[in-house]
């Protein structure tokens, strides 16, 4: 379970680096994040 706890910070770090390199990715990264959070909420994620 510790792997799952580390997934959030790692994903945030990768997303931050990608946004710095290619700022147009910001819209896609935010949209993907919101979709994942929404699906996790609907299907019993946290």
N, C-alpha and C positions, 0 to 999 in steps of 0.2 A: 504494500500500500504506500510505501514511502515514495515509490516512483511516481505515483499519481500526484502526490503532494508537490513534487518538484516540477511537474509539467507546466503549471501556470506561470511561474517565474521564468522558465526557459522560453516558453512561447512569447511572453512579453518582451524578453530580451531580443529574440530573433525578430519580432515585429518591429521593435524600435530601431534596430539596425537597418532593416529593409526600408523603413520609412525615411531614415536619414539618406540612404543611398538613392531611393526612387520615391520622391514625395507623392507621386500620383497613386501609389499603392495604398495610401492612407484610407481612401474610401472603401477599397476592397477588403482591407484588413478589418476595418470597423464593421462592415456589413457581415463578414464571415464570423467575427466574434459575437455579434448580436444574434445571428442565426444559431450558433452553437449554444449560447446561453439560453436562448428561447427553447430549443429542443431539449436541452438538459432539464429545464424547468417543467416542460410538458411531460416528459417521460421519466421523471423521478430522479434526476441527477442529484444533487445535494438536497 
